[in-house]
Amino acid sequence: MKSLTYLLLVLVLLACGESDVKDINRSNDNAAFAFDQVQVVAFDTRPSDPNWPDLKDKALVSLRTCVQDSQYQQPIVGENFEIISQNATSTSRSNTNGCISWSEEFNYNYLANEAYIEISGVMEGKDNFKGRRTYSVALNPWLRQASDLNFSRYQRVVSLADAAIVSDLDNHIETRNYNIVVKEKIFSATQTSLTLEITTNPELLRHGLDGGLLKEPLTGGTFNMQFLMVARSGSGERTVLADSSRTVRVGRDGQIRTEVDFNLTAGVNPQDEIELGVKITSADPSRDLGYDEGLIELGVLDGTISRELSNDTGVPLSLLLALKNNDNAVDENPDNFGFIIETVRIDRKSETGNNLSSTSSHSTVEAEFTVPMVSPVVHEPIRNHNFQLTLIDQETNQTVFDDRISTQTGTGNLVFRTSFDFRRYNQRRWKPYLLRISSEDAPYVDVTKERVVYVNPWISTSDFGIDSNVATPPESSSENNTEIYISGFNYRIDGDIPSSFSVNKSLDLKFNKQINLRFRPKLKMDHDFTGGDTASYPPIVNGTYNIRFLLLSPNSSTDFDGTQDVDLSQFHTLTAGESEARVQNGMVDVDIDFPLLFTDYPLYSGKNVVLIEMRSTERDSELRPGYFVGHFTGYQGSGRVETSEANFMRLTTGNLYIAQDLISRISNVRRKLENIDTTTNFLNIFVGELRKITPMVPAFDHRNFRLGEVRSQVQYWSTQNSFKRLTNARSSAASLDQMILEASIPVNSTLSSDICKVMFNKNERTVETVTYAGASMGYNPPVEFVTVGMHYEECKKNPGAYLSLDRLEHVVRVLGNVRNDRVDNTNSISRSQAYFISRGQTFFAQTGIRESEYFQHGWHVGAGVEAGKFGMFLAGDYGAQGGYRRDLYTMNADSEQLGNLRRIINQDGLRLPYTRYDMSFDLRTKTCLFITGKPVEIELPIRHRTSHMLSWLTDREPPRGVIQSPKRLYICSDTIRNRRKSESYYFVRSEIKPNGNGDGALTRNSMVNVIRGRRNFEKFRELQIESDRALVIHENDDSSVVQSYQNYVRNRATDTLRYKDRMGVGFPGLIE
């Protein structure tokens, strides 16, 4: 049965190809015996050199197999068999089980690649069972394993001859983990001695059966070890500081333990990393294990260091050593000798002077310095050693700190505190300081080191202090000077200051208003060195500052864009003021007084530009002033002004000397308001303006007996005596003076005679002829009737009917005692139909002759009523009388003045709120009397008429007509009198409706003006409420009104404002 099994197995193998199992019958067909599988009874390996117990190169193997009768398949017992192998020949007798045994002994290379070694031989029967049979076994001395090759096959099977071949590994030794104990350090100013105890566990390297790398610990063997102390720079360059060699033996515990001494005579850069170079080779030339080398990064040489050897250095240790032997050592840098100052840490501590109510921006910040002191090479802290420390401000060369202190026991750090003074809002920057450290105690005698550090007292981040060996702080240019930033402000106009009211010779009312400003200023800079930019805007929390407030009005009459850059040269200063303020709790809360001329109220009440400057008052402050520019409307008593994306205004770069400009502007405002028209003789100017007005008046031609028109004229006498002398008046000077003061002329008096003879021709002859018809209707010659001085006589009898007398007073000097008796802003003018007038001078004069029924016009020239010059309208007395006639009329109104913002148009329904100031003051005045003719309806003379007996029965009325004296007399008293006078000032403007323009700008349908004098205001009121006199005024950019306004805004910036360029109603220095 067994034979059949073998046969089938053979057939299968033949069918599948060549077999890995040898056919034992192929060469042993004639043997009378057969044997079973060869088995290992014992397998032992041993080293040939006891000094290298791990290099086992001799193998001893005991083998056994069982023999059988080839024919009967029975065990063969007690028969001798001879085993002839490759190594030896031996005889074995089969035992009771039919088994025989023998030994194989062979040498191999333990370092060779692991494999199965084939050992083969012949079994020959010596007794009854003759014949020869071969055997072949595979032995693995590394694993002590065997296999009968007749029954199995291994791929990695080599012959015994190949077993002695060395493997493909170049190096069979490896030392990976190292423990380094710093046993001793001797440090001096010129050298450092180190003793290190180095321990490692070497391993043997070989290839296993599968080709993988095997690592086996060594328990013996002698090696040569070379050690290098290496410095590696930041760039990776290595330099050998010292070297040492040792011959060592591996202990039974598998460790190499040795002490190595290094003597470093060169300084070491504290920035370099210290490495230990190691190379190990066999000390026995017959045991070539190759070598292992690499570098160990030591780090801090203190205590026990556990590191791995790194072979990936890129530089063979032999090359490093060769460089050292060629004197390529570390540079002899003095800084690398003695102690080393490691990275200095500077921590910000408490700050004093930073309270929110401080009047100064001066602060003091405390800083803690931590200075690690270490020994070079070993990088070990220097503990309990005294050093002298000095800290010097390199900008001022002042010593900030100077003391002798000791390093700490645990850390080896020098720790001290000092303070730095700084201005909180000066330019943020890092200030350089020199840290000088010296030692007087051994082993650091006469060793001094210096280090530059930078401190930025303005910030509280980790970059508060910077060691120059670590980093260079960002440079802070002059462009990064801190600047005050104002994003907006709240304001409240507290009203007029009672003690500030004053008037001048022109009767210009001037007073101071007080505005309260509240805002939170911030700092603006290109970079605050805290990881942010200008968006951070840190707050200003304290300090004293000068706040300037300027209200600017455009020089041009055209509109200006609210988002444009503001060039100060294009604006004049309407008013300005300044005050000193403290920032408390981050808030500016300041009251500022600013002067205002009442005639500037129209401009002030409209939409203007406000400029606020905030400037530090501290002399050594580097904080740049801040400027805010925005829209401001004085008519609104409170509000907030701020910038936004939609409303952003800024000063242009052309305003390089803005501070000087603002100071000059504030000074000019004060000087101008003090000197405005203080020397002008307004009486002479007033008379001159009167003479320019020569309207046509109705008159009767007594020669031609017809109504017509003549041009009126003004005659002026500066005193009553000059009037008396030049007109040959019979009245006394006293009576003339009384007439001027009382503005009255008695009827049929010497005064009426003296005045009427000037107003009318006393010798004018009127010749009328009358023909009387008799009863017989016969011819009668005409009879002449001559009348001399017809109008003169009537005037003398009734001067009040023919003459209009107005007493006017001209201010010679203001004595003072100006008092504001009342301010009333609760009233308004209402009308159903009206025209609007824009701010500025309000004349657009249109004069002519028109046909009208039941309307006559009488001249009344009073304060500020000169056509086209000083007033808003020509005041007049209006009445309705029957008849049909030609008369003189005037229309006066404003035209285009501020481009698209200030226009005139009709509108139904308007409410005009007005503010009234009642003032009283002491003056010296000159009184004058203005005498003008009144239009008088008279019975007109007839050149020729016929009278008969029935004339009285007819209903025909005599012709009538209107005449008026063309003379206008202005007579002044020669007496200058002291008077206590009261005067009212009115500011009138269109009502700001909630659904209208809420920013206070004058719109197309707006009106604003100022009026001085109650009489002028009443005339204005009359004109406003007369619904049948609604005026439609079209735009006229070329009108004299526009030019007048442009003159006003242009000359407003000069030291003296000309009277012709004033705004409002009321002639300068004139009181009605």
Long-range contacts (C-beta under 8 A, 24 or more apart in sequence): 2-73, 20-152, 20-153, 21-149, 21-150, 21-151, 21-152, 21-153, 22-136, 22-149, 22-150, 24-133, 24-134, 24-150, 27-134, 28-131, 28-132, 28-133, 28-134, 30-131, 31-70, 31-125, 31-129, 31-130, 31-131, 31-132, 31-133, 32-69, 32-70, 32-71, 32-125, 32-128, 32-129, 32-130, 32-131, 33-67, 33-68, 33-69, 33-70, 33-76, 33-79, 33-125, 33-129, 33-131, 33-133, 34-67, 34-68, 34-70, 34-133, 35-65, 35-66, 35-67, 35-68, 35-123, 35-133, 35-135, 36-65, 36-66, 36-67, 36-68, 37-65, 37-148, 37-150, 37-151, 38-63, 38-64, 38-65, 38-135, 38-137, 38-146, 38-148, 38-150, 39-63, 39-64, 39-65, 39-146, 39-148, 40-64, 40-139, 40-145, 40-146, 41-101, 43-139, 43-141, 43-144, 43-145, 43-146, 44-144, 45-141, 45-142, 45-144, 48-107, 49-284, 49-286, 49-287, 51-220, 51-221, 51-222, 51-284, 52-220, 52-221, 52-284, 52-287, 53-219, 53-220, 54-110, 54-204, 54-216, 54-217, 54-218, 54-219, 54-220, 54-221, 55-110, 55-111, 55-204, 55-221, 55-287, 56-110, 56-141, 57-107, 57-108, 57-109, 57-110, 58-105, 58-106, 58-107, 58-108, 59-104, 59-105, 59-106, 59-107, 59-108, 59-139, 59-141, 60-103, 60-104, 60-105, 61-103, 61-104, 61-105, 61-119, 61-139, 61-146, 62-101, 62-102, 62-103, 63-101, 63-102, 63-103, 63-104, 63-137, 63-146, 64-99, 64-100, 64-101, 65-99, 65-100, 65-123, 65-135, 65-148, 66-94, 66-97, 66-98, 66-99, 66-100, 67-94, 67-98, 67-99, 67-100, 67-123, 67-129, 68-98, 69-129, 70-129, 74-98, 76-129, 79-125, 79-126, 79-127, 79-128, 79-129, 80-125, 80-126, 80-127, 81-123, 81-124, 81-125, 81-126, 82-123, 82-124, 82-126, 83-121, 83-122, 83-123, 84-121, 84-122, 84-124, 85-119, 85-120, 85-121, 86-119, 86-120, 86-121, 86-160, 87-119, 87-160, 91-126, 104-137, 104-139, 106-139, 106-160, 106-163, 107-163, 107-164, 108-141, 108-163, 108-164, 109-163, 109-164, 109-165, 109-166, 109-167, 110-142, 110-206, 111-166, 111-167, 111-169, 111-172, 111-206, 111-289, 112-163, 112-164, 112-165, 112-166, 112-167, 112-206, 113-167, 113-168, 113-206, 113-207, 113-211, 114-140, 114-142, 114-143, 114-156, 114-206, 114-207, 114-208, 114-209, 114-214, 115-140, 115-156, 115-157, 115-158, 115-162, 115-163, 115-209, 116-140, 116-145, 116-147, 116-154, 116-156, 116-157, 116-158, 117-141, 117-157, 117-158, 117-159, 117-160, 117-163, 118-149, 118-157, 118-158, 118-159, 118-160, 119-160, 120-149, 140-209, 142-209, 143-209, 156-209, 167-206, 167-207, 168-207, 169-205, 169-206, 169-207, 169-290, 170-290, 171-205, 171-289, 171-290, 171-291, 171-292, 172-204, 172-205, 172-206, 172-289, 172-290, 173-202, 173-203, 173-204, 173-205, 173-223, 173-280, 173-281, 173-282, 173-289, 173-290, 173-291, 173-292, 174-202, 174-203, 174-205, 174-215, 174-292, 175-200, 175-201, 175-202, 175-203, 175-256, 175-278, 175-280, 175-292, 175-309, 176-200, 176-201, 176-203, 176-308, 176-309, 177-201, 177-306, 177-307, 177-308, 177-309, 178-276, 178-278, 178-296, 178-305, 178-306, 178-307, 178-308, 178-309, 179-304, 179-305, 179-306, 180-276, 180-296, 180-298, 180-304, 180-305, 180-306, 180-307, 181-303, 181-304, 181-305, 182-301, 182-302, 182-303, 182-304, 182-305, 182-378, 182-380, 183-259, 185-301, 185-375, 185-378, 185-380, 187-375, 187-378, 187-443, 188-443, 189-337, 189-338, 189-443, 189-444, 189-445, 189-446, 189-447, 190-265, 190-337, 191-263, 191-264, 191-265, 192-263, 192-264, 192-268, 192-375, 192-376, 192-377, 192-378, 193-261, 193-262, 193-263, 193-264, 194-229, 194-261, 194-262, 194-264, 194-301, 194-377, 194-378, 195-259, 195-260, 195-261, 195-262, 196-259, 196-260, 196-262, 196-276, 197-257, 197-258, 197-259, 197-260, 198-227, 198-256, 198-257, 198-258, 198-259, 198-260, 198-276, 198-278, 199-255, 199-256, 199-257, 200-255, 200-256, 200-278, 200-309, 201-254, 201-255, 201-256, 202-250, 202-254, 202-256, 202-280, 202-292, 204-289, 217-254, 218-250, 218-254, 219-250, 219-251, 219-252, 219-253, 219-254, 220-249, 220-250, 220-252, 221-249, 221-250, 221-282, 221-284, 221-287, 222-247, 222-248, 222-249, 222-250, 222-282, 222-283, 222-284, 223-247, 223-248, 223-249, 223-250, 223-256, 223-280, 223-281, 223-282, 223-283, 224-248, 224-280, 224-281, 224-282, 224-283, 225-256, 225-258, 225-278, 225-279, 225-280, 226-277, 226-278, 226-279, 226-280, 226-317, 226-321, 227-260, 227-262, 227-276, 227-277, 227-278, 228-276, 228-277, 228-278, 228-317, 228-320, 228-321, 228-324, 229-262, 229-264, 229-274, 229-275, 229-276, 229-277, 229-377, 230-274, 230-275, 230-276, 230-277, 230-295, 230-320, 231-268, 231-269, 231-272, 231-273, 231-274, 231-275, 231-330, 232-272, 232-273, 232-274, 232-275, 233-269, 233-271, 233-272, 234-271, 234-272, 238-275, 238-313, 238-315, 238-320, 239-323, 239-324, 239-328, 239-329, 239-330, 240-277, 240-320, 240-321, 240-323, 240-324, 240-329, 241-266, 241-268, 241-274, 241-329, 241-330, 241-377, 243-277, 243-321, 243-324, 247-283, 264-377, 266-329, 266-330, 266-332, 266-336, 267-330, 267-331, 267-332, 267-333, 267-334, 267-335, 267-336, 267-337, 267-376, 268-330, 268-336, 268-376, 268-377, 269-330, 269-333, 269-335, 269-336, 270-335, 270-336, 270-340, 270-341, 270-342, 270-374, 270-376, 270-379, 271-469, 273-297, 273-299, 274-298, 274-299, 274-301, 274-377, 274-378, 274-379, 277-317, 277-320, 278-309, 278-317, 279-317, 279-318, 293-317, 299-379, 300-378, 300-379, 300-380, 301-377, 301-378, 301-379, 301-380, 302-378, 302-379, 302-380, 302-381, 335-449, 336-376, 337-376, 337-447, 338-376, 338-439, 338-444, 338-447, 338-449, 339-373, 339-374, 339-375, 339-376, 339-382, 339-437, 339-439, 339-444, 339-447, 339-449, 340-373, 340-374, 340-375, 340-376, 340-379, 340-449, 341-371, 341-372, 341-373, 341-435, 341-437, 341-449, 341-451, 342-371, 342-372, 342-373, 342-374, 343-372, 343-467, 343-469, 343-470, 344-369, 344-370, 344-371, 344-372, 344-435, 344-451, 344-453, 344-465, 344-467, 345-369, 345-370, 345-371, 345-465, 345-467, 346-370, 346-453, 346-455, 346-464, 346-465, 346-466, 346-467, 347-464, 347-465, 348-457, 348-459, 348-460, 348-464, 348-465, 349-417, 354-424, 354-541, 354-542, 355-542, 356-541, 356-542, 356-584, 356-585, 356-586, 357-542, 357-582, 357-584, 357-585, 358-542, 358-543, 359-542, 359-543, 359-544, 359-582, 360-542, 360-543, 360-544, 360-618, 361-423, 361-424, 361-425, 361-542, 361-543, 361-616, 361-618, 361-621, 361-623, 362-421, 362-422, 362-423, 362-424, 362-618, 363-421, 363-422, 363-423, 363-424, 363-457, 364-419, 364-420, 364-421, 364-422, 365-419, 365-420, 365-422, 365-457, 366-417, 366-418, 366-419, 367-417, 367-418, 367-419, 367-420, 367-455, 367-457, 367-464, 367-465, 368-415, 368-416, 368-417, 369-414, 369-415, 369-416, 369-417, 369-418, 369-435, 369-453, 369-465, 370-413, 370-414, 370-415, 371-413, 371-414, 371-415, 371-435, 371-437, 372-411, 372-412, 372-413, 372-414, 373-407, 373-412, 373-413, 373-414, 373-437, 374-412, 380-412, 381-407, 381-411, 381-412, 381-413, 382-407, 382-412, 382-444, 383-407, 383-408, 383-409, 383-410, 383-411, 383-412, 384-409, 385-439, 385-441, 385-444, 386-439, 386-440, 386-441, 387-414, 387-437, 387-438, 387-439, 388-437, 388-438, 388-439, 388-440, 389-414, 389-416, 389-435, 389-436, 389-437, 390-435, 390-436, 391-418, 391-433, 391-434, 391-435, 391-436, 392-433, 392-434, 392-436, 393-431, 393-433, 394-431, 394-432, 394-433, 394-434, 394-452, 395-431, 395-432, 400-433, 420-455, 420-457, 422-457, 422-458, 423-618, 423-620, 423-621, 423-622, 423-623, 424-458, 424-541, 424-542, 424-543, 425-482, 425-484, 425-523, 425-540, 425-543, 425-616, 425-621, 425-622, 425-623, 426-458, 426-482, 426-621, 426-622, 426-623, 427-476, 427-478, 427-480, 427-481, 427-482, 427-622, 428-456, 428-458, 428-459, 428-476, 428-480, 428-482, 428-525, 428-528, 428-529, 429-456, 429-458, 429-473, 429-476, 429-480, 430-454, 430-455, 430-456, 430-466, 430-473, 430-474, 430-476, 431-455, 431-456, 431-457, 456-529, 458-528, 458-529, 459-528, 459-529, 459-530, 460-530, 461-529, 461-530, 461-531, 463-529, 474-527, 474-529, 476-529, 479-526, 480-525, 480-526, 480-527, 481-525, 481-622, 481-623, 481-624, 482-523, 482-524, 482-525, 482-622, 482-623, 482-624, 483-523, 483-524, 483-525, 483-623, 483-624, 483-625, 483-626, 484-521, 484-522, 484-523, 484-524, 484-540, 484-545, 484-614, 484-615, 484-616, 484-623, 484-624, 484-625, 484-626, 485-521, 485-522, 485-523, 485-524, 485-537, 485-626, 486-519, 486-521, 486-522, 486-612, 486-614, 486-626, 486-627, 486-628, 487-519, 487-522, 487-628, 487-642, 487-643, 488-519, 488-628, 488-630, 488-640, 488-641, 488-642, 488-643, 489-517, 489-518, 489-519, 489-612, 489-628, 489-640, 489-641, 489-642, 490-517, 490-518, 490-519, 490-638, 490-639, 490-640, 491-515, 491-516, 491-517, 491-518, 491-632, 491-638, 491-639, 491-640, 491-641, 492-516, 492-518, 492-637, 492-638, 493-634, 493-637, 493-638, 494-591, 496-820, 496-823, 497-593, 498-820, 500-593, 500-595, 501-818, 501-819, 501-820, 501-919, 502-818, 503-814, 503-818, 503-919, 503-921, 504-676, 504-677, 504-678, 504-814, 505-677, 505-678, 505-680, 505-682, 505-811, 505-812, 505-813, 505-814, 505-1068, 505-1069, 506-676, 506-677, 506-680, 506-682, 506-811, 506-1059, 506-1068, 506-1069, 507-811, 507-983, 507-1012, 507-1066, 507-1068, 507-1069, 507-1070, 507-1071, 508-597, 508-598, 508-599, 508-676, 508-677, 508-1068, 509-597, 509-598, 509-599, 509-917, 509-919, 509-985, 509-1012, 510-595, 510-596, 510-597, 510-598, 510-673, 511-595, 511-596, 511-598, 511-820, 512-577, 512-593, 512-594, 512-595, 512-596, 513-593, 513-594, 513-596, 514-591, 514-592, 514-593, 515-549, 515-577, 515-591, 515-592, 515-594, 516-589, 516-590, 516-591, 516-592, 517-547, 517-549, 517-588, 517-589, 517-590, 517-591, 517-592, 517-612, 518-587, 518-588, 518-589, 519-587, 519-588, 520-586, 520-587, 520-588, 521-545, 521-583, 521-588, 521-614, 521-626, 523-623, 524-626, 539-586, 540-583, 540-586, 541-583, 541-585, 541-586, 542-582, 542-583, 542-584, 543-582, 543-583, 543-616, 543-618, 544-580, 544-581, 544-582, 544-583, 544-616, 544-617, 544-618, 545-580, 545-581, 545-582, 545-583, 545-588, 545-614, 545-615, 545-616, 545-617, 546-578, 546-579, 546-580, 546-581, 546-613, 546-614, 546-615, 546-616, 546-617, 547-578, 547-579, 547-580, 547-581, 547-588, 547-590, 547-592, 547-612, 547-613, 547-614, 548-576, 548-577, 548-578, 548-611, 548-612, 548-613, 548-614, 548-615, 548-662, 548-666, 549-576, 549-577, 549-578, 549-592, 549-594, 549-610, 549-611, 549-612, 550-575, 550-576, 550-610, 550-611, 550-612, 550-613, 550-662, 550-665, 550-666, 551-575, 551-576, 551-594, 551-604, 551-608, 551-609, 551-610, 551-611, 551-632, 551-634, 552-608, 552-609, 552-610, 552-611, 553-603, 553-608, 553-609, 553-1049, 553-1052, 554-609, 554-1049, 555-1049, 555-1050, 555-1053, 556-1046, 556-1049, 557-897, 557-898, 557-899, 557-902, 557-1042, 557-1045, 557-1046, 557-1049, 558-898, 558-899, 558-900, 559-898, 559-899, 559-900, 559-901, 562-631, 562-647, 562-649, 563-646, 563-647, 563-648, 563-649, 564-649, 565-649, 565-650, 565-651, 565-652, 566-609, 566-611, 566-629, 566-649, 566-650, 566-651, 566-652, 567-651, 567-652, 567-654, 567-655, 568-611, 568-651, 568-655, 568-658, 568-661, 569-654, 571-609, 572-1049, 572-1052, 572-1053, 573-665, 573-666, 573-668, 573-669, 573-1053, 574-600, 574-603, 574-604, 574-608, 574-1052, 575-600, 575-604, 575-669, 576-662, 576-665, 576-666, 576-669, 577-666, 578-666, 580-617, 588-614, 595-669, 595-670, 595-673, 597-673, 597-676, 598-917, 598-985, 598-987, 598-1010, 598-1012, 598-1064, 599-1010, 599-1062, 599-1063, 599-1064, 600-1052, 600-1063, 601-987, 601-1010, 602-839, 602-840, 602-987, 602-989, 602-1008, 602-1009, 602-1010, 602-1063, 602-1064, 603-839, 603-1063, 604-634, 604-635, 605-633, 605-634, 605-635, 605-987, 605-989, 605-1000, 605-1008, 606-633, 606-634, 606-635, 606-839, 606-1000, 606-1001, 606-1002, 606-1008, 607-631, 607-632, 607-633, 607-901, 607-999, 607-1000, 607-1001, 607-1002, 608-632, 608-633, 608-634, 609-649, 610-641, 611-651, 611-662, 613-658, 613-659, 613-662, 615-659, 625-658, 625-659, 627-651, 627-658, 631-999, 633-999, 633-1000, 633-1001, 634-1000, 635-989, 635-992, 635-1000, 636-1000, 668-1053, 668-1055, 671-1055, 672-1054, 672-1055, 672-1056, 672-1057, 675-1055, 675-1056, 676-1056, 676-1057, 677-1056, 677-1057, 677-1058, 677-1059, 677-1068, 680-1059, 680-1068, 682-810, 682-811, 682-1059, 682-1067, 682-1068, 682-1069, 682-1070, 683-810, 683-926, 683-928, 683-972, 683-1069, 685-1059, 686-810, 686-1067, 686-1070, 687-714, 687-716, 687-970, 689-866, 689-869, 689-870, 690-714, 690-716, 690-861, 690-866, 690-968, 690-970, 691-716, 692-866, 693-861, 693-866, 693-867, 695-847, 695-859, 695-888, 696-849, 696-888, 697-859, 697-888, 697-933, 697-935, 697-964, 697-965, 697-966, 698-885, 698-886, 698-887, 698-935, 698-961, 698-962, 698-963, 698-964, 699-963, 699-964, 699-966, 700-938, 700-940, 700-941, 700-961, 700-963, 702-764, 702-765, 702-766, 702-790, 702-941, 705-940, 705-941, 705-942, 705-943, 707-940, 707-961, 707-962, 707-963, 709-849, 710-966, 711-966, 712-859, 712-933, 712-966, 712-967, 712-968, 713-966, 713-967, 713-968, 714-968, 714-969, 714-970, 715-758, 715-967, 715-968, 715-969, 715-970, 716-970, 716-971, 716-972, 717-969, 717-970, 717-971, 717-972, 718-972, 718-974, 719-972, 719-973, 719-974, 720-971, 720-972, 720-973, 720-974, 721-974, 723-971, 727-754, 727-757, 727-758, 729-754, 730-754, 736-971, 737-973, 737-974, 737-975, 739-929, 740-807, 740-927, 740-928, 740-929, 740-971, 740-972, 740-973, 741-807, 741-927, 741-973, 742-807, 743-805, 743-806, 743-807, 743-929, 744-805, 745-799, 745-800, 745-803, 745-805, 747-796, 747-797, 747-798, 747-799, 747-800, 748-796, 748-797, 752-795, 752-796, 752-797, 752-799, 753-796, 755-795, 755-799, 755-803, 755-931, 755-969, 756-792, 756-795, 756-796, 756-799, 756-802, 756-803, 757-792, 758-967, 758-969, 759-792, 759-795, 759-802, 759-803, 759-931, 759-933, 759-965, 759-967, 759-969, 760-789, 760-791, 760-792, 760-795, 760-802, 760-965, 760-967, 761-789, 761-791, 761-792, 762-788, 762-789, 762-792, 763-788, 763-789, 764-788, 764-789, 764-790, 764-791, 764-792, 766-790, 766-941, 768-941, 768-942, 768-943, 768-944, 768-945, 769-943, 769-944, 769-945, 770-944, 770-945, 770-946, 770-947, 771-944, 771-945, 771-946, 771-947, 772-946, 772-947, 772-948, 773-946, 773-947, 773-948, 773-949, 775-949, 782-944, 787-941, 790-941, 791-938, 791-963, 791-965, 794-938, 795-965, 801-934, 801-936, 802-933, 802-934, 802-936, 802-965, 803-931, 803-932, 803-933, 803-934, 803-965, 804-858, 804-859, 804-860, 804-877, 804-931, 804-932, 804-933, 804-934, 805-929, 805-930, 805-931, 806-860, 806-861, 806-862, 806-929, 806-930, 806-932, 806-1072, 807-927, 807-928, 807-929, 807-930, 807-1072, 808-862, 808-863, 808-927, 808-928, 808-929, 808-930, 808-1070, 808-1071, 808-1072, 809-925, 809-926, 809-927, 809-928, 809-979, 809-981, 809-1070, 809-1071, 810-925, 810-926, 810-928, 810-972, 810-1069, 810-1070, 810-1071, 811-923, 811-924, 811-925, 811-1069, 811-1070, 811-1071, 812-923, 812-924, 812-925, 812-926, 812-976, 813-923, 813-924, 814-921, 814-922, 814-923, 815-921, 815-922, 815-923, 815-924, 815-978, 816-921, 816-922, 817-921, 817-922, 817-980, 818-919, 818-920, 818-921, 819-919, 819-920, 819-921, 820-917, 820-918, 820-919, 821-918, 821-919, 821-920, 821-982, 822-916, 822-917, 822-918, 823-915, 823-916, 823-917, 823-918, 824-915, 824-916, 824-918, 825-913, 825-914, 825-915, 825-916, 827-913, 827-914, 827-916, 828-911, 828-912, 828-913, 828-914, 828-991, 829-911, 829-912, 829-914, 829-988, 829-1021, 829-1024, 829-1025, 830-910, 830-911, 830-912, 831-909, 831-910, 831-912, 831-1024, 831-1025, 831-1027, 832-908, 832-909, 832-1027, 833-906, 833-908, 833-909, 833-1027, 833-1030, 834-906, 834-907, 834-910, 834-1024, 834-1025, 834-1030, 835-893, 835-904, 835-905, 835-906, 835-1030, 835-1031, 835-1032, 835-1033, 836-903, 836-904, 836-905, 836-906, 836-907, 836-910, 836-990, 836-1005, 836-1006, 836-1007, 837-872, 837-893, 837-894, 837-904, 837-1007, 837-1009, 838-894, 838-896, 838-897, 838-898, 838-902, 838-903, 838-904, 838-1002, 838-1006, 838-1007, 838-1008, 839-897, 839-898, 839-902, 839-989, 839-1002, 839-1007, 839-1008, 839-1009, 839-1063, 840-894, 840-897, 840-898, 840-902, 840-1009, 840-1041, 840-1044, 840-1045, 840-1048, 840-1063, 841-894, 841-1041, 841-1044, 841-1045, 841-1048, 841-1062, 841-1063, 842-871, 842-872, 842-873, 842-892, 842-893, 842-894, 842-1009, 842-1041, 842-1065, 843-867, 843-868, 843-869, 843-871, 843-872, 843-892, 843-893, 843-894, 843-1040, 843-1041, 843-1044, 844-868, 844-892, 844-893, 844-894, 844-895, 844-1033, 844-1036, 844-1039, 844-1040, 844-1041, 845-890, 845-891, 845-892, 845-1040, 846-890, 846-891, 846-892, 847-888, 847-889, 847-890, 847-891, 848-889, 849-886, 849-887, 849-888, 849-889, 850-886, 850-887, 850-889, 851-884, 851-886, 852-885, 852-887, 852-889, 853-883, 853-884, 854-880, 854-881, 854-882, 854-883, 855-880, 855-887, 855-889, 856-881, 856-885, 856-887, 856-935, 856-962, 857-887, 857-888, 857-889, 857-890, 857-935, 858-934, 858-935, 858-964, 859-932, 859-933, 859-968, 860-932, 861-930, 861-932, 861-968, 862-930, 862-1015, 862-1016, 862-1019, 862-1072, 863-1012, 863-1013, 863-1015, 863-1016, 863-1065, 863-1066, 863-1067, 863-1070, 863-1071, 863-1072, 864-1012, 864-1013, 864-1016, 864-1064, 864-1065, 864-1066, 864-1067, 864-1070, 865-1016, 866-1067, 867-892, 868-892, 868-1040, 869-1060, 870-1059, 870-1062, 870-1065, 870-1066, 870-1067, 871-1016, 871-1065, 871-1066, 871-1067, 872-1009, 872-1011, 872-1020, 872-1064, 872-1065, 873-1019, 873-1020, 873-1023, 875-1015, 875-1016, 875-1019, 881-937, 883-937, 883-960, 883-962, 885-961, 885-962, 887-935, 887-962, 891-1031, 893-1031, 893-1033, 894-1033, 894-1041, 895-1033, 895-1035, 895-1036, 895-1037, 895-1039, 895-1041, 895-1042, 896-1035, 896-1036, 896-1037, 896-1039, 896-1041, 896-1042, 897-1041, 897-1042, 897-1045, 898-1002, 898-1045, 900-1004, 901-1001, 901-1002, 901-1003, 901-1004, 902-1002, 902-1006, 903-1004, 903-1005, 903-1006, 903-1035, 904-1033, 905-1004, 905-1005, 905-1032, 905-1033, 906-1030, 906-1031, 906-1032, 907-1005, 910-990, 910-991, 910-1007, 911-991, 912-988, 912-989, 912-990, 912-991, 912-1007, 912-1024, 913-988, 913-989, 913-991, 914-986, 914-987, 914-988, 914-989, 915-986, 915-987, 916-984, 916-985, 916-986, 916-987, 917-984, 917-985, 917-986, 917-987, 918-982, 918-983, 918-984, 919-982, 919-983, 919-984, 919-985, 920-980, 920-981, 920-982, 920-983, 921-980, 921-981, 921-983, 922-978, 922-979, 922-980, 922-981, 923-978, 923-979, 923-980, 923-981, 924-976, 924-977, 924-978, 924-979, 925-976, 925-977, 925-979, 925-981, 925-1071, 926-972, 926-973, 926-975, 926-976, 927-972, 927-973, 927-975, 927-977, 928-970, 928-971, 928-972, 928-973, 929-969, 929-970, 929-971, 929-972, 930-968, 930-969, 930-970, 931-968, 931-969, 931-970, 931-971, 932-965, 932-968, 932-969, 933-964, 933-965, 933-966, 933-967, 933-968, 934-964, 935-962, 935-963, 935-964, 936-962, 936-963, 936-964, 937-961, 937-962, 938-962, 938-963, 981-1071, 983-1012, 983-1013, 983-1071, 984-1012, 984-1013, 984-1014, 984-1017, 985-1010, 985-1011, 985-1012, 986-1010, 986-1011, 986-1012, 986-1017, 988-1020, 1009-1063, 1009-1064, 1009-1065, 1010-1063, 1010-1064, 1010-1065, 1010-1066, 1011-1064, 1011-1065, 1011-1066, 1012-1064, 1012-1065, 1012-1066, 1013-1065, 1013-1066, 1013-1071, 1013-1072, 1015-1072, 1016-1065, 1016-1066, 1016-1072, 1020-1065
